[in-house]
Amino acid sequence: MAEVFARGARLAALLLVSIALAAPGHASPLFDLLGAAAGPHPFTAGVMGRGAELTWANPARLAWATPGVELGFIVVAPDLRVDLRTRPSDVDVPATIYDLRELLPDGSTRRLEQRPLPTGRLRSPRSDSHESDVLTYLWLGFVQPIVPGYLTLGFSALFPSATLQSQDAFYSDERAQYFSNRLSFELYGDRLQTQSLSVALGARPVRWLGLGVGLALTTSSVAQTEVFIGDSAYQETAMVNSRIRVSAGLVPHFGLTAEPLPELQFSLTLHLPAANPVKGQSDVQFWSYPYPEGETSVVQRFAFSQGSEPLRTALGVAWRGVPAAPGELAFGVGASLRWAHWSDYRDRHDEEPTLTWSNTFDLAASGELAWHEHRLALGVSWVPSPVPDQRGRSSYVDNDRIGASLGWRAELPVADATLAAGLTLQLHRLLPRSVMKDPGASDPVRDELPAAIDIRSGELAPESEGLQTNNPGYPGYSSSGWLFAMGLSLALSL
């Protein structure tokens, strides 16, 4: 029977590696949000985890992990809201904007530099936002000693079951008027819909010391589109060719664990910044178009950055009591403090926020009770938002978040192997946050229609006086929400 289980474990490991080589991978923000969602300690996996979740959370502790193959299923149910404050009617961009020219201080005029649309003719009406799509994932992992007691290999993979990858770009200022015309949460949404792959080695050169290094896969894409438009008045007949190249990258992460006592461990981890950039260019040709000398097309360039994650380092400690006799109650506690360098964050359009984000400290703690084959774990977390109050032009939506988790795991001996089943529940609260725009902000909401004259009458247009804007965040908004996650897992160890 043991040989059958061993062959099954090797086959599963081979399958996981094959999937890793065949599928594009990404450093997933989901790990930072939910942690080890299929393990009993999602928030403190780096100091309390015992399985394949250590591949990402802390590869230095792989030498202490339980060898085996793991399979999990995760459900994430968000309920996130952005409610816009009532917009005063006197800030609407008028329908007469097409007949206006900007009036300069010296009395001369020029065409409008900004091109807002008339508020009444926007493609999408300004509206609140509600994110409530239920997401599901498949979790795969294994831990395999290479040199038992000294060198261990770990692998973890997380795949969304519906969409392997989602990239949804949006603007967080007045440019949103041309598209959705609403606000979206900056650190959720499409960031939760991407696959994640990582592999790691953990070494234990001496009894009390663990060292680990891991690699997470990322991608970078280049898209080039060639367009020919034979009739600019009838562009539905445009001809298009596209070339897309996707390249894989590797982002390392590191771990260090010290065990001065059999019951006590200290851990230090470092995850380098990662993102999945997309750069592109469109070369548009028009029939009978006077190109500048040396040019044969109109070039349009764009750049996106999906799943941008900052530099992160975490310090953790764990204490596990040793039961006086087999079968008696045992306990363990762990805590971690993580620093994240959000001040280098780049949004989905690969732009730096005008108002620099704050670097943050996250806190997490968990406790565990073990009795016979059962383990029961409780955890809490506190994650402050790196986004400063958005009183000006931009409206990056984010909230402070607190979380709680409940985990259960039971082990059942099967011949010479052990089969374990687990259930983990998480509940996160995005604390309510309100924002009001301030004309005295360092980068205030833009007046998209400055003082202008009517090109037919030559008179000052009264509708251009004061502030006119289609910025969906004006005059303010509030945001809050809940996020529920459930993880089911099965593990086979020999």
C-alpha positions in Angstrom: 0.0 0.0 0.0 2.8 2.4 0.8 4.3 1.9 -2.6 1.0 2.7 -4.2 0.8 5.9 -2.3 4.4 6.8 -3.1 3.8 6.3 -6.8 0.6 8.4 -6.6 2.6 11.2 -4.9 5.3 11.1 -7.5 2.7 11.2 -10.3 0.9 14.1 -8.7 4.2 16.0 -8.3 5.1 15.3 -12.0 1.6 16.6 -13.0 2.1 19.8 -10.9 5.5 20.5 -12.5 4.1 19.9 -16.0 1.3 22.4 -15.3 3.8 24.9 -14.0 5.9 24.7 -17.2 2.9 24.8 -19.5 0.8 27.7 -18.0 1.7 31.4 -17.7 2.1 32.3 -14.1 1.9 35.5 -12.1 2.9 36.7 -8.7 -0.6 36.9 -7.2 -2.0 39.7 -5.0 -4.4 37.0 -3.8 -1.6 35.5 -1.6 -1.1 38.9 0.0 -4.8 39.4 0.5 -5.9 35.9 1.7 -2.6 34.3 2.6 -2.8 30.5 2.7 -6.5 30.4 2.1 -6.6 26.5 2.1 -4.5 26.2 5.3 -5.6 26.5 8.9 -3.4 29.6 9.4 -4.0 31.9 6.4 -2.6 35.1 8.0 0.4 33.6 9.7 1.4 30.8 7.3 5.0 32.0 7.3 5.4 31.0 11.0 2.6 28.5 11.6 2.2 26.8 8.2 3.2 23.2 7.8 2.6 22.4 4.1 3.1 23.6 0.6 1.8 27.1 1.5 5.3 27.7 2.8 6.6 27.7 -0.8 5.3 31.3 -1.0 4.9 32.3 2.6 8.4 31.3 3.9 10.6 28.8 2.0 13.0 28.7 5.0 10.5 26.6 6.9 10.1 23.9 4.2 12.6 21.8 6.0 10.1 21.6 8.9 7.1 21.0 6.6 5.2 17.7 6.2 6.0 16.0 3.0 3.1 15.2 0.7 0.7 16.3 -2.0 -2.1 18.8 -1.4 -5.3 19.7 -3.2 -7.6 22.5 -2.3 -10.7 24.4 -3.4 -11.2 28.0 -2.5 -14.3 30.3 -2.8 -14.0 34.1 -2.4 -17.2 36.1 -2.1 -16.7 39.9 -2.1 -19.3 42.5 -1.3 -17.6 45.9 -1.9 -19.4 49.2 -2.5 -18.4 52.7 -3.6 -21.3 55.2 -3.1 -20.9 58.5 -4.9 -22.1 61.7 -3.3 -24.8 63.7 -5.0 -23.3 65.9 -7.7 -24.3 69.5 -8.0 -25.8 70.3 -11.4 -23.9 73.5 -11.9 -20.6 71.6 -12.5 -22.0 69.8 -15.6 -20.1 70.3 -18.9 -22.5 72.0 -21.3 -23.6 70.7 -24.7 -22.3 74.0 -26.2 -18.7 73.0 -25.5 -18.1 72.2 -29.2 -18.7 75.9 -30.0 -16.3 77.3 -27.4 -12.7 78.4 -27.3 -10.6 78.9 -24.2 -10.0 82.5 -23.2 -6.4 83.2 -22.2 -5.3 85.9 -19.7 -3.9 88.2 -22.4 -7.3 88.2 -24.2 -6.4 85.8 -27.0 -8.1 82.4 -27.5 -7.1 78.9 -28.4 -8.9 75.6 -28.9 -9.7 73.7 -25.7 -6.7 71.8 -24.4 -8.9 69.4 -22.4 -11.6 67.6 -24.2 -14.4 66.7 -21.8 -17.6 65.4 -23.3 -20.9 67.1 -22.6 -22.2 65.6 -19.3 -25.5 64.7 -20.9 -23.9 62.8 -23.7 -21.5 60.6 -21.7 -21.4 57.0 -22.9 -22.1 55.7 -19.3 -24.0 57.6 -16.7 -22.1 58.4 -13.4 -23.0 55.6 -11.0 -22.1 53.8 -7.8 -20.0 50.6 -7.9 -20.7 47.2 -6.4 -18.3 44.2 -6.7 -20.0 41.0 -5.8 -18.9 38.3 -8.2 -18.1 35.0 -6.5 -14.7 33.7 -7.4 -13.4 30.1 -7.2 -9.9 28.7 -7.3 -8.1 25.4 -7.5 -5.1 25.0 -5.2 -2.3 22.5 -5.9 0.9 21.9 -4.0 3.5 19.5 -2.8 6.5 19.2 -0.4 9.2 16.7 -1.3 12.5 16.2 0.6 15.5 15.9 -1.7 18.0 15.3 1.2 15.7 14.3 4.1 16.2 16.7 7.0 18.5 19.0 5.0 17.0 20.0 1.7 13.4 20.2 0.7 11.5 21.2 -2.5 8.2 23.0 -2.4 5.7 23.9 -5.1 2.4 25.8 -5.1 -0.1 26.7 -7.8 -3.3 28.7 -7.6 -5.7 28.7 -10.6 -9.0 30.6 -11.0 -11.6 28.1 -12.2 -13.4 30.5 -14.5 -10.8 32.9 -15.9 -7.1 32.1 -15.9 -6.3 35.8 -16.1 -8.2 39.0 -16.0 -6.8 42.5 -16.8 -9.2 45.3 -16.4 -7.7 48.8 -16.8 -9.5 51.8 -15.5 -8.8 55.5 -14.8 -9.1 57.0 -11.3 -9.7 60.6 -12.4 -11.7 62.6 -14.9 -10.5 60.3 -17.7 -12.9 57.7 -16.5 -15.7 59.7 -18.1 -14.9 58.2 -21.5 -15.3 54.7 -20.3 -17.1 53.3 -17.2 -17.6 56.7 -15.6 -17.5 55.2 -12.1 -14.9 54.4 -9.4 -13.4 51.0 -8.7 -11.5 49.5 -5.8 -7.8 49.7 -6.6 -6.5 46.6 -4.9 -9.3 44.1 -5.7 -11.2 43.4 -8.8 -9.0 41.9 -11.5 -6.1 41.5 -9.1 -8.0 38.6 -7.6 -8.5 36.8 -11.0 -5.0 35.6 -12.0 -3.1 32.3 -11.6 -0.1 32.1 -9.3 2.8 29.7 -9.5 5.9 29.4 -7.2 8.6 26.9 -6.5 11.1 27.0 -3.6 14.0 25.2 -1.9 14.4 25.1 1.8 17.7 24.1 3.4 18.5 23.2 7.1 22.3 23.2 7.3 22.1 22.8 11.1 19.3 21.8 13.5 18.3 25.3 14.5 18.7 27.2 11.2 16.5 27.2 8.1 17.3 29.0 4.8 15.0 29.3 1.8 14.7 30.8 -1.6 11.7 30.8 -3.9 10.7 31.9 -7.4 7.4 33.3 -8.5 6.5 33.4 -12.2 5.5 36.7 -13.7 4.8 37.7 -17.3 5.5 40.7 -19.5 3.6 41.3 -22.7 4.2 43.4 -25.8 1.3 44.0 -28.2 1.6 45.7 -31.6 -1.4 46.4 -33.8 -1.4 47.6 -37.4 -4.6 49.3 -38.6 -5.6 50.5 -42.1 -8.6 52.8 -42.4 -9.7 53.3 -46.0 -12.5 55.8 -45.2 -12.2 57.9 -42.1 -15.9 58.6 -42.3 -16.8 54.9 -42.3 -14.3 53.2 -40.0 -16.2 50.0 -39.5 -14.3 48.7 -42.6 -10.9 49.0 -40.9 -8.4 46.2 -41.4 -6.4 45.1 -38.3 -3.4 42.9 -37.7 -2.1 42.2 -34.2 1.1 40.7 -32.9 1.3 39.8 -29.2 4.4 38.4 -27.4 4.2 37.1 -23.8 7.5 36.5 -21.9 7.9 34.8 -18.6 9.9 36.3 -15.7 11.0 35.1 -12.3 10.8 37.1 -9.1 12.7 35.7 -6.1 11.6 35.7 -2.5 13.7 34.6 0.5 13.3 33.3 4.0 15.3 32.8 7.2 14.2 30.8 10.2 16.0 30.3 13.6 14.9 27.7 16.2 16.7 28.4 19.4 14.4 26.1 21.3 12.4 23.1 20.0 9.2 25.1 20.9 10.3 28.5 19.6 10.9 29.8 16.1 11.8 33.2 14.6 11.3 33.9 10.9 12.3 36.7 8.5 11.0 36.9 4.9 11.6 39.2 1.9 9.4 39.3 -1.2 10.7 41.5 -4.0 8.4 43.8 -6.0 6.6 42.3 -8.9 4.1 43.2 -11.7 2.9 41.9 -15.0 3.5 44.8 -17.4 1.9 45.2 -20.8 3.3 47.6 -23.4 1.8 48.2 -26.8 1.7 50.3 -29.9 -0.9 50.9 -32.6 0.2 52.0 -36.1 -2.8 53.5 -37.8 -2.8 54.2 -41.5 -5.4 56.4 -43.2 -6.0 56.5 -46.9 -4.9 59.8 -48.4 -3.5 61.2 -45.2 -0.7 63.8 -45.1 1.8 62.1 -42.8 4.8 64.2 -41.7 8.0 63.5 -43.7 9.6 60.2 -42.8 6.4 58.7 -41.2 4.0 56.3 -42.7 1.4 55.9 -39.9 -0.1 57.6 -36.8 1.5 55.9 -33.8 -0.4 55.4 -30.6 1.4 53.9 -27.6 0.0 52.5 -24.3 1.2 50.8 -21.2 -0.5 48.8 -18.4 0.7 47.2 -15.2 -1.4 44.4 -13.8 -1.1 43.0 -10.2 1.6 45.5 -9.1 3.0 44.3 -5.7 5.5 46.2 -3.5 8.7 45.1 -1.8 7.6 43.3 1.4 9.5 42.1 4.4 8.0 40.3 7.5 9.2 39.3 10.9 7.4 36.4 12.7 7.6 34.4 15.8 5.9 31.1 16.8 5.6 29.1 20.0 4.4 25.5 20.0 3.8 23.8 23.3 4.8 20.1 23.6 2.1 17.9 25.1 3.1 16.0 28.2 1.9 12.7 26.8 0.6 11.5 23.5 -3.1 12.4 22.9 -3.1 15.3 25.4 -4.0 18.9 24.5 -1.3 20.9 22.8 -1.2 24.6 21.8 0.6 27.0 19.6 0.6 30.7 18.9 2.2 32.9 16.2 2.4 36.5 15.2 3.9 38.5 12.3 4.7 42.1 11.4 5.0 42.9 7.7 6.3 46.1 6.1 5.2 47.0 2.5 6.9 49.6 0.4 3.8 51.0 -1.4 5.3 54.3 -2.1 6.6 52.9 -5.5 3.2 51.7 -6.6 2.2 52.0 -10.2 -1.5 51.8 -11.2 -3.1 49.8 -14.1 -2.0 52.5 -16.6 1.6 52.2 -15.3 1.3 55.6 -13.8 2.6 56.8 -10.4 -0.2 58.3 -8.3 0.2 62.1 -8.0 -0.1 61.8 -4.3 2.5 59.2 -3.1 1.1 56.2 -1.3 2.2 55.4 2.2 4.4 52.5 3.3 2.5 50.3 5.7 2.9 47.8 8.6 0.5 44.9 8.7 -0.2 42.8 11.8 -1.4 39.2 12.1 -1.7 36.7 14.9 -3.1 33.2 15.3 -3.5 30.4 17.9 -3.9 26.7 17.6 -5.2 23.9 19.8 -4.3 20.3 18.9 -6.0 17.2 20.4 -5.4 13.7 19.0 -5.8 14.0 15.2 -7.7 17.4 15.3 -6.3 20.9 15.0 -8.4 24.0 15.6 -6.9 27.5 14.7 -8.1 31.1 15.1 -6.5 34.1 13.5 -6.8 37.9 13.2 -5.2 40.5 10.9 -5.0 44.2 10.6 -4.1 45.8 7.2 -4.0 49.6 6.9 -4.6 51.2 3.5 -1.6 52.7 1.8 -3.8 55.1 -0.1 -3.9 58.7 1.4 -7.2 60.6 1.5 -8.1 61.3 -2.1 -9.1 65.0 -1.8 -7.9 66.0 -5.2 -8.1 64.9 -8.8 -7.5 61.2 -8.3 -9.8 58.7 -6.6 -7.9 55.6 -5.8 -10.4 53.6 -3.7 -9.1 51.6 -0.8 -9.9 51.0 2.8 -8.3 49.8 6.0 -9.1 46.1 6.5 -9.5 43.8 9.5 -9.8 40.0 9.2 -10.6 37.0 11.2 -10.1 33.3 10.4 -11.2 29.9 11.7 -9.4 26.8 10.6 -9.9 23.0 11.3 -7.8 20.1 10.2 -8.0 16.4 10.9 -5.6 13.6 10.1 -6.6 10.0 9.3 -4.0 7.2 9.1 -4.4 5.1 5.9 -2.0 2.1 5.8 1.5 3.6 5.8 0.3 7.1 4.8 -1.8 9.9 6.4 -4.7 11.6 4.8 -5.6 15.0 6.1 -8.8 17.1 5.5 -9.2 20.7 6.4 -11.7 23.6 6.3 -10.8 27.3 6.6 -13.1 30.3 6.8 -12.1 33.9 6.6 -14.1 37.1 7.0 -12.7 40.5 6.2 -14.2 43.9 6.9 -13.2 46.9 4.8 -13.8 49.7 7.3 -16.0 52.5 6.0 -14.2 55.5 4.5 -15.5 58.8 3.3 -13.7 61.3 1.0 -14.7 64.8 0.1 -12.9 66.8 -2.6 -11.0 69.9 -1.5 -10.3 72.8 -3.9 -7.2 73.5 -1.8 -5.7 70.0 -2.5 -2.2 69.8 -4.0 -3.7 68.5 -7.2 -7.3 69.6 -7.1 -10.1 68.4 -9.3 -9.5 69.9 -12.8 -11.7 72.6 -14.2 -12.3 70.9 -17.5 -13.9 73.9 -19.1 -12.0 77.1 -18.1 -13.3 80.6 -19.1 -14.2 80.4 -22.8 -15.9 82.5 -25.5 -18.5 81.5 -28.0 -16.9 81.3 -31.5 -20.1 82.6 -33.1 -21.0 85.6 -30.9 -17.5 86.3 -29.5 -19.0 86.8 -26.1 -17.9 85.2 -22.8 -19.9 82.0 -22.4 -21.6 82.1 -18.9 -21.7 78.3 -18.8 -17.9 78.3 -18.6 -17.7 80.2 -15.3 -16.8 78.4 -12.2 -16.0 74.6 -12.1 -17.1 72.2 -14.8 -16.0 68.6 -14.5 -17.0 65.1 -15.3 -14.7 63.6 -12.7 -16.9 60.8 -11.2 -15.3 61.2 -7.8 -16.5 64.8 -7.4 -17.7 66.0 -4.9 -16.9 62.9 -2.9 -17.6 59.3 -2.2 -17.7 56.6 0.5 -16.5 53.0 0.3 -16.8 49.9 2.5 -17.3 46.2 2.1 -17.0 42.6 3.3 -15.0 39.8 1.9 -15.7 36.1 2.7 -13.4 33.2 1.8 -13.7 29.5 2.3 -11.0 26.9 1.7 -11.3 23.1 1.5 -8.2 21.0 1.4 -7.0 17.4 1.2 -3.4 16.3 1.8 -1.7 13.0 1.4 1.6 12.4 3.2 3.8 9.3 3.5 
